[in-house]
Amino acid sequence: MTGKGLFNALQATVLNKYPLLEMIKNSLEKSGAKHVQLTGSGSTVFVLLKDRDEGEKLAKLIRKQIESPLWTQVVQTIGKRN
């Protein structure tokens, strides 16, 4: 799994305008997530992780940490199969 090359030119602007998104992103990073990004104009925060178990644990932890309603979903990416 790699997060190399992930970039969102709007991310800094969106995080400045919406402090809750910045708090969520920072909480995810403090919890150990390495590849945290916003989609497009920031409607979604996503994280790349090794496996589903890691995703489930992080989703549970972040919902507990953030005192605001959050929707979390753990999904598998569609990628190259060996």
PyRosetta script that sets phi, psi and omega in degrees:
from pyrosetta import init, pose_from_sequence

init()
pose = pose_from_sequence("MTGKGLFNALQATVLNKYPLLEMIKNSLEKSGAKHVQLTGSGSTVFVLLKDRDEGEKLAKLIRKQIESPLWTQVVQTIGKRN")
pose.set_psi(1, 135.3)
pose.set_omega(1, 179.0)
pose.set_phi(2, -138.1)
pose.set_psi(2, 146.0)
pose.set_omega(2, 176.3)
pose.set_phi(3, -113.1)
pose.set_psi(3, 8.7)
pose.set_omega(3, -179.1)
pose.set_phi(4, -57.1)
pose.set_psi(4, 138.8)
pose.set_omega(4, 175.3)
pose.set_phi(5, 85.3)
pose.set_psi(5, -3.5)
pose.set_omega(5, 177.4)
pose.set_phi(6, -70.7)
pose.set_psi(6, 128.3)
pose.set_omega(6, -178.8)
pose.set_phi(7, -156.6)
pose.set_psi(7, 139.9)
pose.set_omega(7, 175.6)
pose.set_phi(8, -135.4)
pose.set_psi(8, 110.8)
pose.set_omega(8, -177.1)
pose.set_phi(9, -64.1)
pose.set_psi(9, -23.2)
pose.set_omega(9, -179.0)
pose.set_phi(10, -87.9)
pose.set_psi(10, -10.8)
pose.set_omega(10, -170.8)
pose.set_phi(11, -56.9)
pose.set_psi(11, -50.1)
pose.set_omega(11, -177.5)
pose.set_phi(12, -59.7)
pose.set_psi(12, -42.4)
pose.set_omega(12, 179.9)
pose.set_phi(13, -64.0)
pose.set_psi(13, -45.6)
pose.set_omega(13, -178.9)
pose.set_phi(14, -65.0)
pose.set_psi(14, -43.1)
pose.set_omega(14, -179.6)
pose.set_phi(15, -64.3)
pose.set_psi(15, -35.3)
pose.set_omega(15, 176.2)
pose.set_phi(16, -65.8)
pose.set_psi(16, -38.2)
pose.set_omega(16, -176.1)
pose.set_phi(17, -79.0)
pose.set_psi(17, -30.7)
pose.set_omega(17, -176.0)
pose.set_phi(18, -123.8)
pose.set_psi(18, 88.3)
pose.set_omega(18, -176.7)
pose.set_phi(19, -56.9)
pose.set_psi(19, -29.9)
pose.set_omega(19, 179.1)
pose.set_phi(20, -63.2)
pose.set_psi(20, -41.0)
pose.set_omega(20, 177.8)
pose.set_phi(21, -63.0)
pose.set_psi(21, -40.1)
pose.set_omega(21, 178.3)
pose.set_phi(22, -65.1)
pose.set_psi(22, -39.1)
pose.set_omega(22, 178.3)
pose.set_phi(23, -63.4)
pose.set_psi(23, -42.1)
pose.set_omega(23, 178.8)
pose.set_phi(24, -63.6)
pose.set_psi(24, -47.3)
pose.set_omega(24, 179.5)
pose.set_phi(25, -59.4)
pose.set_psi(25, -47.4)
pose.set_omega(25, 179.8)
pose.set_phi(26, -62.8)
pose.set_psi(26, -40.2)
pose.set_omega(26, 179.1)
pose.set_phi(27, -64.0)
pose.set_psi(27, -40.7)
pose.set_omega(27, 177.7)
pose.set_phi(28, -62.4)
pose.set_psi(28, -44.3)
pose.set_omega(28, 180.0)
pose.set_phi(29, -65.9)
pose.set_psi(29, -41.0)
pose.set_omega(29, 178.5)
pose.set_phi(30, -66.1)
pose.set_psi(30, -24.2)
pose.set_omega(30, 179.0)
pose.set_phi(31, -84.6)
pose.set_psi(31, 0.4)
pose.set_omega(31, 175.6)
pose.set_phi(32, 109.1)
pose.set_psi(32, -5.1)
pose.set_omega(32, 179.2)
pose.set_phi(33, -70.9)
pose.set_psi(33, 130.0)
pose.set_omega(33, -175.6)
pose.set_phi(34, -98.0)
pose.set_psi(34, -28.4)
pose.set_omega(34, -175.1)
pose.set_phi(35, -118.2)
pose.set_psi(35, 78.2)
pose.set_omega(35, -177.8)
pose.set_phi(36, -107.0)
pose.set_psi(36, 127.0)
pose.set_omega(36, -178.0)
pose.set_phi(37, -142.8)
pose.set_psi(37, 160.9)
pose.set_omega(37, 169.9)
pose.set_phi(38, -97.6)
pose.set_psi(38, 147.6)
pose.set_omega(38, 171.9)
pose.set_phi(39, -86.2)
pose.set_psi(39, 144.0)
pose.set_omega(39, 174.4)
pose.set_phi(40, 36.8)
pose.set_psi(40, -117.2)
pose.set_omega(40, -178.1)
pose.set_phi(41, -90.5)
pose.set_psi(41, 14.5)
pose.set_omega(41, 170.8)
pose.set_phi(42, 98.3)
pose.set_psi(42, 22.5)
pose.set_omega(42, 178.9)
pose.set_phi(43, -72.7)
pose.set_psi(43, -19.9)
pose.set_omega(43, -177.8)
pose.set_phi(44, -141.0)
pose.set_psi(44, 140.1)
pose.set_omega(44, 170.3)
pose.set_phi(45, -105.1)
pose.set_psi(45, 130.5)
pose.set_omega(45, 178.4)
pose.set_phi(46, -127.9)
pose.set_psi(46, 158.2)
pose.set_omega(46, -177.9)
pose.set_phi(47, -134.2)
pose.set_psi(47, 136.6)
pose.set_omega(47, 172.9)
pose.set_phi(48, -96.4)
pose.set_psi(48, 126.9)
pose.set_omega(48, -178.9)
pose.set_phi(49, -131.7)
pose.set_psi(49, 167.8)
pose.set_omega(49, -177.6)
pose.set_phi(50, -67.2)
pose.set_psi(50, -45.7)
pose.set_omega(50, -172.9)
pose.set_phi(51, -151.8)
pose.set_psi(51, 172.8)
pose.set_omega(51, -176.3)
pose.set_phi(52, -62.2)
pose.set_psi(52, -41.5)
pose.set_omega(52, -179.8)
pose.set_phi(53, -59.0)
pose.set_psi(53, -44.4)
pose.set_omega(53, 178.1)
pose.set_phi(54, -61.3)
pose.set_psi(54, -40.0)
pose.set_omega(54, 178.5)
pose.set_phi(55, -64.4)
pose.set_psi(55, -43.3)
pose.set_omega(55, 179.5)
pose.set_phi(56, -63.0)
pose.set_psi(56, -42.6)
pose.set_omega(56, 179.2)
pose.set_phi(57, -64.2)
pose.set_psi(57, -44.5)
pose.set_omega(57, -179.6)
pose.set_phi(58, -66.0)
pose.set_psi(58, -40.4)
pose.set_omega(58, 178.7)
pose.set_phi(59, -60.8)
pose.set_psi(59, -45.0)
pose.set_omega(59, 179.1)
pose.set_phi(60, -63.4)
pose.set_psi(60, -44.0)
pose.set_omega(60, -179.2)
pose.set_phi(61, -64.0)
pose.set_psi(61, -45.1)
pose.set_omega(61, -176.0)
pose.set_phi(62, -69.7)
pose.set_psi(62, -36.1)
pose.set_omega(62, 176.3)
pose.set_phi(63, -63.0)
pose.set_psi(63, -35.1)
pose.set_omega(63, 179.4)
pose.set_phi(64, -72.6)
pose.set_psi(64, -38.5)
pose.set_omega(64, -176.5)
pose.set_phi(65, -73.5)
pose.set_psi(65, -38.6)
pose.set_omega(65, -174.7)
pose.set_phi(66, -88.4)
pose.set_psi(66, 125.2)
pose.set_omega(66, -179.2)
pose.set_phi(67, -91.7)
pose.set_psi(67, 54.7)
pose.set_omega(67, 178.1)
pose.set_phi(68, -152.6)
pose.set_psi(68, 145.5)
pose.set_omega(68, -179.9)
pose.set_phi(69, -59.4)
pose.set_psi(69, 129.9)
pose.set_omega(69, 177.8)
pose.set_phi(70, -127.3)
pose.set_psi(70, 145.2)
pose.set_omega(70, 170.5)
pose.set_phi(71, -107.4)
pose.set_psi(71, 124.6)
pose.set_omega(71, 177.2)
pose.set_phi(72, -121.4)
pose.set_psi(72, 147.9)
pose.set_omega(72, 178.3)
pose.set_phi(73, -145.9)
pose.set_psi(73, 126.8)
pose.set_omega(73, 176.3)
pose.set_phi(74, -98.4)
pose.set_psi(74, 125.1)
pose.set_omega(74, -178.6)
pose.set_phi(75, -132.8)
pose.set_psi(75, 163.1)
pose.set_omega(75, 175.5)
pose.set_phi(76, -101.5)
pose.set_psi(76, 136.2)
pose.set_omega(76, 177.9)
pose.set_phi(77, -75.3)
pose.set_psi(77, 155.2)
pose.set_omega(77, 174.1)
pose.set_phi(78, -93.2)
pose.set_psi(78, 120.4)
pose.set_omega(78, -176.2)
pose.set_phi(79, -147.7)
pose.set_psi(79, -173.3)
pose.set_omega(79, 179.9)
pose.set_phi(80, -64.8)
pose.set_psi(80, 131.5)
pose.set_omega(80, 176.8)
pose.set_phi(81, -102.7)
pose.set_psi(81, 144.3)
pose.set_omega(81, 178.9)
pose.set_phi(82, -84.2)
pose.dump_pdb("model.pdb")
